[in-house]
Amino acid sequence: MLASWIASILLFLAVPIAGGGGTMHVHCDAGDNLQIALDKVAQAGTGRIAISGVCRGNFTFSGDDLQLDAASPGATLLAHEAYLPVLHIQRGRLVAVRGLRMTEGELGLRAADVGALSVLDAEFKGNQVGLYLEQNTDAFISNTRIEQNQDGGLALRTGANASLVGGAISGNGRIGVSLLHGARVALNDTEISGHTEIGLSVWILCSANLRNVILADNGGAHILARDRARVQLVSGIAAGAAGDATQIGAYVSEQSMMAGFSTAEIFGDVIVQDAAYVNLGAVAVHGSFIVSEFGRVRLRQTAVDGMLLCDSGGDAYCSNTGPLLTAGCPSAPADCQNAVSTPADAPTPALPAPGEGGLPGDDRPAREIGSGKSGAAPWSVLPKRG
């Protein structure tokens, strides 16, 4: 499916525009109006717009096919009103954005109901949230920098699907990548770093596949999976590094699942609770496993620097893990090869309480999106702090 989608968008980029009179050149520094050009493409059904200079405004498009290119280095869309998106694609069939910088909006680019969206060699910087995809939008994002946005980098909602290759997601306030309500993402050859709370948040029937991804310095946790979410660590994953201050490598809860069966490193504790399941093979974990509320952990050929701690129905199973100190895990002493169990009368270490470790308990209420109210941000992914 992905291969056919990429083929269709590349064909769209390669074939000259028909019916729309070819390419429209918009020189914003010379006073040309980008919104008028967008309206003309929407009316014609297809068109290409080549942009130069700095276009100031809050731009919208609702149509079929649009190709929006930078005609010269530094071509920029700059929000006129900071509480609205810089560019809002309200509907589209094939939409391509290439080489543009979008800045100073509530959202850099907001896209809804787009059959195939490509974002190539772009930059989203200085917005409240960089890139926001929703309503079953299918996106391919390549060599794009999403950085230094105030509250978040990439957000996917309500069935949106994105494949991201290369580029970087860094320094975007609270959260790097956020998925909610059935969204899916494939992250390839990229880095997610420098966020204050979470690197990757996957929540409510969402899924994320990671290949050759580095997560670094992400505040409370590198990976959060909640409420029937799925996270697959395919290969080449480094969640943290020596000296990284991030406390939690992965936090998996509420019937969610995280699995990985190839060389990966996770720095920080792995917390598994509320009937969640973690299955790891050939992974190095530089921290402890904390398993509670009927969470389950299965380890194979996995090195663990810390302990394996269970409480309140949590359990763990493992093979070929090497010496491993366990506490409170009913199956671990018999199942884990070379496991060393704590004495029966030893106290079980306390689990983090809500409000500790950067990821406490109650859900943060959703904020209004696109309401025209300054400060309304599309994040509803973290519990409240205690």
N, C-alpha and C positions, 0 to 999 in steps of 0.2 A: 504493500500500500504506500509506504513512504517513498519507494523508488519511483512509482508511477506519479506520485504527487510532485516530486522534485523534477521529473522529466517535463511535466506540464508547465511548471513555473519557468523552467529554463527555456522552453519553447516560446512561452509568452514574452520573455525578456529578449529573445533573439529575433522574433518576427516583427517587421515594421507594422506600426499601427495603421489599421484600415478604418475608413469611415470617419475618422476624427481629424483628418487633415495633417497627419504626421505628428511631429513633436511641437509642443508649445513651449517657448522659452519665456521664463518669468525672471526678470531682473529686478529683484525687490529693492535694491539700493537705488535703482532708477525710477522707482515709483510704481512698478507693475503690481497688480493685485492677484495674489495667489488664490484667494477664495473664488474669484471670478473664473479662473482657469479650472479649478476643481469642479465648479458647477457646470462648466461646458463639457468636461469629460463625462460627468454623470449623465448629462442630457444626451450625449452622443453614444453612450454605452461603452466606449473604450477610448483610451488616450494616454499619451505620455507627456509628462511635464518635466522639463529640465530647469532646475532652480539655481540661481546664483545670488550671492549676497545674503543679507539677513532679512527674513520675512517676519514681521511682527504681527501677531494676531492669534486667535483661537480658531483653528480651521476644522471644517467638517467635510466628510464625503459620504454619500450614500448612492451607490450605483452598482455597476458590474465590474469592469476591468480598469485598473489604474496602475500606471507605472510612474513612480515619483523618484526622480534622480537628482543628485547633485551635479550641476554642470561645471562646477569649479570647486577647488578645495575650500573648506570653511563654510559652505552653504549651510545656513542655520534657520530653523523655525523657532522663534522666540515668543513665548506666550505674552499676550497683551493683558489678560486677566489671569492672575496666579491661581485662582480657585477653579479654573476650568482646564480640561486637557489642551495640550498644545495642538495635537491632531487627533480627531475623533473619527475613526472609520466606523460608521453606524451600520453599514451593510456592504458586502462586496463579494464578487465571485473569484477573480484573480487580482490580488493587490500586491505590488512590489514597492518596497521603499529601500533606496540604495544610496549610501554615502552621505546621509544627512545627519545633522546634529539637532536634537530637540531639547529645549531647556526652559526652565522657570515656570512650568505649569503644575497644576495639581497632579496630572499624569502626563508623562512625555508623549506616549502614544497609547490611545485606548482603541481597541478593535473588538467589535461584536459581530457575530454571524458572518464571518469571512470564510469562504470555502477553502482558499489557499492564500496565505499571507507569507511573503518572504521579506525578511529584514536583513540586509546585507551591508557590511562595512559601515554601520551606523554608530551613533553615540547618543546615549540618554544620560544627561548629567544636570544636576541642579534643579530637578523637579521634586515634588513631594514623593512620588513613586515613578520609577522609570518607564516601565512597560507593563500594560494591564490588558490581558486578553480574556475574553469571556464569550458565553453563548455559543459554544461549539466551534469557535474559531480554530482553524488548523494552521499552525505556523512553523516556518523553518527560519531559524535565526543563526546567522553565520558571521564570525569575525566582528562581533558587535560588542562595544563596551557599555556596560550599565553600571555607572559608578557615581558616588558622591550625591546620590539623591537622599532626601531628608529622612524618609520613613521606610523605604523598601526599594528593592531592585526590580525583580520580575515577579508579577502576580498572575496566576491562572485561576479562573473561576468557571463554574457552571459548564463543565464538559469541554473546556478548551484543551487543546492538545498542542504541544510544542516540542520540536527537536532543536536543540541548541548545540552548535559546534564551534569551538574556539572562543575567542574573545575573553572577557572577564566580567565578573560581577563582584564589585568591591566597594566597601565604605558607604553602604546605603542605609545608614541609620540602624533600625532595629533588626530587619530581616533581609536576607539576600534573595532567596527564592521562596515563594509562598503558593501552595496549591490548596484549593478548597472546593468541595462539592463536585466530585467526579472528574476533576482535571487530571491530565497526564503530562509528564515531561520526560524526555530523554536528554541527559546532560553528557556531553562528550568533549574531552580535551579542553577543559575549562577550569577556572579557579573561582571559588566562592570564599571571600575573605573580608575581614575587617568590619563585622557587624556586631552590634551591641548585645543582641539577644539570641538569634538563631541564624545559622547558615542556610539550611534547607528545612522548610516546614511543609509536611505532607499530611493533610487532614481531611477527614470525611470522604471515604470511598475514592481517594485519589491514589495515584501510583507514580513512582519515580524510578527510572533506571539510570545508573551512574557508570560511566566508563572513562577511565583516565581523568578523574576529577580530584582536585586538591581543595580541601576545606581547611581554613586557617583563621585563628583569632576571631572566633564568632561568638564571643560573650558567654552566654549561658550554655548553649549546646550547638554542636555541629549539625546534628540531624534530629528532627522531631517527627515522629509518626504517631498520629492519634486517630481514633475512631474509624477502624477498618481500613486503614491506609496500608499501602504496600511499597516497600523500598527494596530494590535489587541492586546489590553492589556487584557489578559485572566483572570489572578488572581494573587494576591500576588505581585503587582508591587510597588516598591518604587523608584521613580525617584528623587533622591536628599534626603536631610535631613536638619534639622535645622543646620545652620552654613555652609552649602555647598555654595561655592562661585559661582557655576554655575548660570549664569544669566537667562537662558531660559530653562524651563522644556521641552517644545516641540515646534517645529517650523514646521508648516504644510502648504504647499503651492502648487500651480499649479495643482489643481484638485485632490490632494491627500486626503486621509481619515485616521483618527485615531478614534478608538472606544474602549470603555471599559465599562463594566457593572458589575463590582464587586469591592470589596474593593481595592483601590489603592490610593497612595499619589503621587502628583506631586509638587515639590518645584521649584519655579521660574515661570516666565510668560509663558503663552501659546499664541503663535502668529499664527493666521489663516488668510491666504490671498490667492488671485488669485483663487477664486472659489473652495477653499479647504473646507472640511467638517469635523467637530469634533463632535462626539456624545458620551457623557459620562454619566454614571449613578453610583451612590454610590461611588463617587470619591472625595477625598479632594484635592483641589488645593490651595497651599500656594503661591499665586501670583495673577496677573491680567490676564484677557483674552483681547487680542488686535486683533480685527477682521476688515479686510479691503479688498477692491477690490473684493467684492461679495463673500467673505468667509462666511460660516455659522457655527454656534455653537448651539448645542442642549444639554441642561443640565437637568438631572433628579436626585433628591435627592443628589445633589452635593454641597458640601460646598466650598465657594470661599472666601479666605481671602481678596483679593484685589477688583478691579473694573472690570466691563464689558464694554469695550470701543469699539465703532464701528466707522468706517469712510469709505468713498468712496464705498458705497453700501454694506458694511458688515452688518450682522444682527445676532441676537441671540434669542433663544427661551428656556424657562426653566420652570420647575415645581418643587415645594417642595425644593427650594434652600435656603430658609431662606432669611433674609434681604440682599439685594445685590445692591450696588450703580452702576448705569448704566449711560452711556453717549453716545449719538449718535446712539443707536440701535433702529430702528423704531418699532420692535415688542416687545422689552423687557419690557417697562413699563406696557403694558397691559397683557403680557403673563407670566411674572415671578411673582410667588406668593411672596408677601411681598417685591417686588422690590421697591427701592427708586431711582427715576430718578433725575438727576441733573436738575436745572432750564433750561428753553429753551434758555435763553440768556447766559448760562455758556459756556465758550470756551471748545471745544473738545480737550483733551490732544493730543499732537503730537505723531504720530507713529514713531517708530525707522526708521531712514533714512538708506539707504545703507551705509555700512561702520561702523555702530554702533552695539553694542551688540554682536559682534563676528561673525555675520552671515550677511554679506552684499550681494551685488547684482550681479555682472557679473560672469558667469561661469568660473571656472579655466580650461584652456585647458588641455586635456588629455596628460599625459606623456607617453613616449615610454616604453613598457614592454619587458623584456627579450632581450634587444637590445645589451647587452654586454657593455653598457655604465655605468660607475659608477655613482650612484645617480639617475638612472632612477627608479621611484617608481610608482606602480600601483594604484595611487589614482587620481580620477577625480571627487571628490564628493563635494567639497566646492566651493562656490563663492570666488572670489578674495577679499582680504581685501581692503578697500578704502584707 
